[in-house]
């Protein structure tokens, strides 16, 4: 792995049954910052922020989370117990990693994309261990609520997936596609090759693609969701590799060089995507497995949300930004980075660093 100077790589044994691969920077005796990646990413996704954050006086740790990269010890097949891949299980991994590193608590946990949800769960469930939280690109909307039948309020919600499929242009939600048995194979064996698929996927979700002009959606309806690009609300008959193939860039951007893209291509070429896809599958089961214990609980530690201004991800759950603001008792606000899309910490690392520096400074 081609790491910038100042970043170290090692395996940490005994992490909730895993040997967890971590990248780290800074003095191991300093207060720790934990950086949690999303999908399809790796600890490597934080390479541009780790040394600058360490220079602020932190021990910066970025793990390959369960199912990703060089972390081992998990079963990443399709027919596995999904409990470890639920949010409560992934947050438990971070508690175990903190203990294995010898830290009594983390100064802050910072997460991007799916890692934003894990970071939110760490802060919500264990405020004694995680002193602050920065969530990026995916709003954290809290635990699953108690079911309506228990509250005695109205009929069940309509089936959004059936409604999407019934549109004049039949569609499907990307998370539903990622939960299917064939999703991993269609990406791994795509005609354009894995590297080209990842390049197109990164491009079309970035601030570089002119089609990214996000706006809030009216509600959780098929018609409203269909306003999003096809990488979120896909054509019913297409897989993700086919969906993004027309958006292959003529050349890679400065923020993702050929050498950096090769790290992702080599790692996912070795592991496949199923470990990460199991996170999506586990979300479908979340409401009946553990989350309801925390129904109504708020994040008590200081929190901030950072995202690219050209990122549709901040609106993919209608009302999510507003729900997150209500969920956080001490919320420093939503900080949008001009020109950036979904991969905000890779596209605009200097701007993200400035926001994180200000937030960390405010909380001491």
C-alpha positions as CSV (number, residue, x, y, z in Angstrom):
1,X,0.0,0.0,0.0
2,X,1.4,3.4,-1.1
3,X,1.2,5.4,2.1
4,X,2.2,9.0,2.6
5,X,5.2,9.7,4.8
6,X,4.2,9.7,8.5
7,X,1.5,7.0,8.2
8,X,2.1,3.6,9.7
9,X,0.4,0.3,9.0
10,X,-0.1,-2.6,11.4
11,X,-2.5,-5.3,12.5
12,X,-4.1,-5.1,16.0
13,X,-5.1,-8.5,17.3
14,X,-8.0,-9.3,19.7
15,X,-10.5,-6.8,18.4
16,X,-13.9,-8.4,19.0
17,X,-12.7,-11.6,17.3
18,X,-10.8,-9.7,14.5
19,X,-7.2,-9.0,13.6
20,X,-7.9,-5.4,12.6
21,X,-5.7,-3.6,10.1
22,X,-5.2,0.0,11.0
23,X,-3.3,3.0,9.7
24,X,-2.1,5.4,12.3
25,X,-0.2,8.7,12.6
26,X,1.1,10.6,15.6
27,X,2.2,9.8,19.1
28,X,0.4,6.7,20.5
29,X,0.4,8.4,23.9
30,X,-1.6,11.3,22.6
31,X,-5.4,11.6,22.7
32,X,-6.9,9.4,20.0
33,X,-9.0,10.3,17.0
34,X,-10.7,7.4,15.2
35,X,-11.5,7.8,11.5
36,X,-14.1,5.4,10.1
37,X,-14.4,4.9,6.3
38,X,-17.5,4.0,4.3
39,X,-18.3,2.0,1.2
40,X,-16.6,1.2,-1.1
41,X,-13.6,2.6,0.8
42,X,-10.8,1.7,3.1
43,X,-8.7,3.1,5.9
44,X,-6.6,4.4,3.0
45,X,-9.5,6.9,2.3
46,X,-8.2,9.1,5.2
47,X,-4.6,9.3,3.9
48,X,-4.8,13.0,3.2
49,X,-6.0,14.0,6.7
50,X,-4.1,11.7,9.0
51,X,-0.7,13.5,9.2
52,X,-2.3,17.0,9.5
53,X,-4.6,15.8,12.3
54,X,-1.7,14.2,14.0
55,X,0.2,17.5,13.9
56,X,-2.6,19.0,16.0
57,X,-1.5,16.6,18.8
58,X,-3.5,13.5,18.3
59,X,-2.9,9.8,17.8
60,X,-4.9,9.3,14.6
61,X,-6.2,5.8,13.9
62,X,-8.1,4.7,10.8
63,X,-9.1,1.0,10.7
64,X,-10.2,-1.2,7.8
65,X,-13.6,-2.0,9.3
66,X,-15.2,-5.4,9.5
67,X,-15.5,-6.9,6.0
68,X,-13.0,-4.5,4.4
69,X,-9.3,-4.5,3.4
70,X,-6.7,-6.3,5.4
71,X,-8.8,-6.9,8.5
72,X,-9.2,-10.6,9.0
73,X,-11.2,-13.0,11.2
74,X,-14.7,-12.3,9.9
75,X,-16.8,-14.5,7.6
76,X,-17.7,-12.3,4.6
77,X,-19.9,-14.7,2.6
78,X,-23.5,-14.1,1.7
79,X,-25.0,-16.9,3.9
80,X,-23.6,-15.7,7.2
81,X,-24.9,-14.4,10.5
82,X,-25.4,-10.7,9.9
83,X,-25.4,-9.7,13.6
84,X,-21.7,-8.5,13.6
85,X,-22.5,-6.3,10.6
86,X,-25.3,-4.4,12.3
87,X,-24.6,-0.9,13.6
88,X,-24.5,-2.2,17.2
89,X,-22.0,-4.8,16.2
90,X,-19.8,-2.4,14.2
91,X,-19.8,0.1,17.1
92,X,-18.8,-2.7,19.4
93,X,-15.8,-3.3,17.1
94,X,-14.7,0.3,17.7
95,X,-15.0,0.0,21.4
96,X,-12.9,-3.2,21.3
97,X,-10.3,-1.4,19.1
98,X,-10.1,1.5,21.5
99,X,-9.4,-1.0,24.3
100,X,-6.9,-3.0,22.2
101,X,-5.0,0.2,21.5
102,X,-4.7,0.9,25.2
103,X,-6.8,4.2,25.2
104,X,-9.3,4.8,27.9
105,X,-11.4,6.9,25.6
106,X,-11.3,8.7,22.2
107,X,-11.2,12.5,21.9
108,X,-13.5,12.1,18.9
109,X,-14.8,9.6,16.4
110,X,-15.1,10.8,12.8
111,X,-16.9,8.8,10.2
112,X,-17.6,9.2,6.4
113,X,-20.5,7.6,4.5
114,X,-21.5,4.3,6.2
115,X,-18.7,5.1,8.7
116,X,-20.7,8.2,9.6
117,X,-23.5,6.0,10.9
118,X,-21.0,3.8,12.9
119,X,-19.5,7.0,14.4
120,X,-23.0,8.2,15.3
121,X,-23.7,4.9,17.0
122,X,-20.4,5.1,19.0
123,X,-21.3,8.5,20.3
124,X,-24.9,7.6,21.0
125,X,-24.3,4.4,22.8
126,X,-21.0,5.1,24.6
127,X,-20.6,8.8,25.3
128,X,-18.3,7.8,28.1
129,X,-15.8,6.5,25.5
130,X,-16.2,8.9,22.6
131,X,-15.9,12.5,23.6
132,X,-17.2,14.0,20.3
133,X,-18.4,13.0,16.9
134,X,-18.0,14.4,13.4
135,X,-20.3,12.8,10.8
136,X,-19.6,13.2,7.1
137,X,-21.7,12.8,4.0
138,X,-24.4,10.5,5.5
139,X,-26.7,12.1,8.1
140,X,-27.2,10.0,11.2
141,X,-30.9,9.8,12.0
142,X,-30.7,7.7,15.1
143,X,-32.0,4.3,16.3
144,X,-34.9,2.5,14.8
145,X,-38.1,3.7,16.5
146,X,-40.5,1.5,18.3
147,X,-42.9,0.0,15.8
148,X,-46.2,1.7,15.1
149,X,-48.2,-1.1,16.4
150,X,-46.6,-0.6,19.8
151,X,-47.3,3.1,19.7
152,X,-50.9,2.5,18.4
153,X,-50.5,5.1,15.6
154,X,-51.9,4.3,12.1
155,X,-51.3,1.7,9.4
156,X,-47.9,0.4,8.4
157,X,-45.8,2.5,5.9
158,X,-46.2,1.7,2.2
159,X,-43.6,-0.6,0.5
160,X,-41.3,2.0,-1.1
161,X,-39.6,-0.7,-3.1
162,X,-42.8,-1.8,-4.7
163,X,-43.7,1.8,-5.4
164,X,-40.3,2.4,-7.1
165,X,-40.7,-0.7,-9.3
166,X,-44.2,0.5,-10.3
167,X,-43.0,3.9,-11.7
168,X,-43.4,4.5,-15.4
169,X,-39.7,4.1,-15.5
170,X,-39.3,1.2,-13.1
171,X,-36.6,1.9,-10.5
172,X,-35.0,0.4,-7.4
173,X,-33.1,1.7,-4.4
174,X,-29.4,1.1,-4.5
175,X,-29.4,-0.2,-1.0
176,X,-32.0,-2.8,-2.0
177,X,-29.8,-3.8,-4.9
178,X,-26.7,-4.0,-2.7
179,X,-28.6,-6.5,-0.5
180,X,-29.2,-9.0,-3.3
181,X,-27.2,-12.2,-3.7
182,X,-25.9,-11.2,-7.1
183,X,-24.6,-7.6,-6.3
184,X,-21.1,-8.6,-5.5
185,X,-20.7,-10.8,-8.6
186,X,-22.0,-8.2,-11.0
187,X,-19.5,-5.6,-9.8
188,X,-16.5,-8.0,-9.5
189,X,-17.1,-9.5,-13.0
190,X,-18.2,-6.4,-14.8
191,X,-17.2,-6.1,-18.5
192,X,-15.3,-2.8,-18.1
193,X,-13.1,-4.3,-15.4
194,X,-12.9,-3.5,-11.7
195,X,-10.6,-0.5,-12.0
196,X,-12.8,1.2,-14.6
197,X,-15.9,0.5,-12.5
198,X,-14.4,2.1,-9.4
199,X,-13.1,5.0,-11.4
200,X,-16.6,5.6,-12.9
201,X,-18.3,5.1,-9.5
202,X,-16.0,7.6,-7.8
203,X,-16.4,10.1,-10.6
204,X,-20.2,10.1,-10.9
205,X,-20.6,10.6,-7.1
206,X,-18.0,13.4,-6.9
207,X,-18.2,17.1,-7.3
208,X,-16.6,16.8,-10.8
209,X,-19.7,15.3,-12.4
210,X,-22.0,18.1,-13.6
211,X,-25.1,16.1,-13.0
212,X,-24.7,16.5,-9.2
213,X,-26.9,19.4,-8.2
214,X,-28.6,18.1,-5.1
215,X,-31.7,19.5,-3.4
216,X,-33.9,18.4,-0.6
217,X,-36.6,15.9,-1.5
218,X,-40.3,16.4,-0.7
219,X,-40.7,13.1,1.1
220,X,-40.1,9.4,1.3
221,X,-42.1,8.6,-1.9
222,X,-41.1,6.9,-5.1
223,X,-41.7,10.0,-7.1
224,X,-39.5,12.1,-4.8
225,X,-36.7,9.5,-4.6
226,X,-36.6,9.2,-8.4
227,X,-35.3,12.8,-8.6
228,X,-32.0,11.4,-7.4
229,X,-29.4,10.2,-9.9
230,X,-29.4,6.6,-11.0
231,X,-26.5,5.6,-8.8
232,X,-29.0,6.1,-5.9
233,X,-32.3,5.2,-7.6
234,X,-31.2,2.7,-10.2
235,X,-33.1,1.4,-13.2
236,X,-34.8,-1.8,-12.2
237,X,-33.1,-4.1,-14.7
238,X,-29.5,-2.7,-14.2
239,X,-26.7,-3.5,-11.8
240,X,-24.4,-0.9,-10.3
241,X,-21.5,-1.5,-12.7
242,X,-23.8,-1.1,-15.7
243,X,-25.4,2.0,-14.1
244,X,-22.1,3.9,-13.8
245,X,-20.4,2.6,-16.9
246,X,-21.5,5.6,-19.1
247,X,-19.8,8.0,-16.6
248,X,-16.2,6.8,-16.9
249,X,-14.1,9.9,-16.9
250,X,-11.7,10.7,-19.7
251,X,-9.0,11.0,-17.1
252,X,-8.7,10.6,-13.4
253,X,-8.9,13.7,-11.2
254,X,-6.1,15.2,-9.2
255,X,-7.7,13.9,-6.0
256,X,-7.6,10.3,-7.1
257,X,-4.4,9.4,-9.0
258,X,-3.9,6.1,-10.9
259,X,-1.6,4.9,-8.0
260,X,-4.3,5.7,-5.4
261,X,-7.1,4.0,-7.5
262,X,-4.8,1.0,-7.8
263,X,-4.9,0.6,-4.0
264,X,-8.7,0.2,-4.0
265,X,-8.7,-2.0,-7.1
266,X,-6.1,-4.3,-5.7
267,X,-7.7,-4.6,-2.3
268,X,-11.3,-5.1,-3.6
269,X,-10.0,-7.4,-6.3
270,X,-8.6,-9.5,-3.5
271,X,-11.5,-9.4,-1.0
272,X,-14.5,-8.7,-3.1
273,X,-17.3,-6.4,-1.9
274,X,-19.5,-8.8,0.0
275,X,-18.1,-7.9,3.4
276,X,-19.2,-4.3,2.9
277,X,-22.4,-5.3,1.2
278,X,-23.4,-7.2,4.3
279,X,-23.6,-3.8,6.1
280,X,-26.5,-2.9,3.8
281,X,-28.2,-6.3,4.3
282,X,-27.9,-5.9,8.1
283,X,-29.6,-2.5,8.0
284,X,-32.8,-4.2,6.7
285,X,-32.8,-6.3,9.9
286,X,-31.8,-3.6,12.3
287,X,-35.3,-2.7,13.6
288,X,-35.7,-6.1,15.2
289,X,-32.2,-6.6,16.5
290,X,-30.9,-4.3,19.1
291,X,-31.5,-0.7,17.9
292,X,-34.9,-0.4,19.6
293,X,-33.2,-0.6,23.0
294,X,-31.9,2.9,22.2
295,X,-35.2,4.3,20.8
296,X,-35.6,8.0,21.7
297,X,-32.0,8.3,22.9
298,X,-30.0,11.4,21.8
299,X,-26.3,12.1,21.1
300,X,-25.1,13.9,24.2
301,X,-21.5,14.7,23.1
302,X,-20.6,17.6,20.8
303,X,-21.4,16.8,17.2
304,X,-20.9,18.3,13.7
305,X,-21.8,17.3,10.2
306,X,-19.5,17.9,7.2
307,X,-20.3,17.1,3.6
308,X,-19.8,18.2,0.0
309,X,-22.2,20.8,-1.3
310,X,-22.5,18.7,-4.4
311,X,-23.3,15.4,-2.6
312,X,-26.7,13.9,-3.1
313,X,-26.0,11.7,-0.1
314,X,-27.0,14.4,2.3
315,X,-30.6,14.3,0.9
316,X,-31.0,10.6,0.2
317,X,-33.1,10.2,3.4
318,X,-35.6,13.0,3.1
319,X,-35.7,15.0,6.4
320,X,-32.4,13.4,7.5
321,X,-30.5,16.6,8.1
322,X,-33.3,18.0,10.3
323,X,-33.7,14.7,12.2
324,X,-29.9,14.7,12.9
325,X,-30.0,18.2,14.3
326,X,-32.8,17.3,16.7
327,X,-31.0,14.1,17.7
328,X,-27.8,15.9,18.7
329,X,-28.0,17.8,22.0
330,X,-24.9,19.9,21.3
331,X,-24.8,20.3,17.5
332,X,-22.3,22.5,15.8
333,X,-24.2,22.6,12.6
334,X,-24.0,21.4,9.0
335,X,-20.8,22.5,7.2
336,X,-21.0,22.1,3.4
337,X,-17.8,22.2,1.4
338,X,-18.1,24.1,-1.9
339,X,-17.3,22.1,-5.1
340,X,-17.0,18.8,-3.3
341,X,-19.2,15.7,-3.9
342,X,-19.5,12.5,-1.9
343,X,-15.8,11.8,-1.3
344,X,-15.4,15.1,0.5
345,X,-12.2,14.2,2.6
346,X,-10.5,13.0,-0.6
347,X,-11.8,15.8,-2.9
348,X,-11.2,18.7,-0.6
349,X,-9.0,17.6,2.3
350,X,-7.8,21.1,3.2
351,X,-11.3,22.4,3.6
352,X,-12.4,19.4,5.7
353,X,-9.2,19.8,7.8
354,X,-10.1,23.4,8.5
355,X,-13.7,22.4,9.6
356,X,-12.4,19.6,11.8
357,X,-9.7,21.8,13.3
358,X,-12.2,24.4,14.2
359,X,-14.6,21.8,15.7
360,X,-11.9,20.0,17.7
361,X,-10.6,23.4,18.9
362,X,-14.1,24.4,20.2
363,X,-14.5,21.2,22.2
364,X,-11.0,21.4,23.7
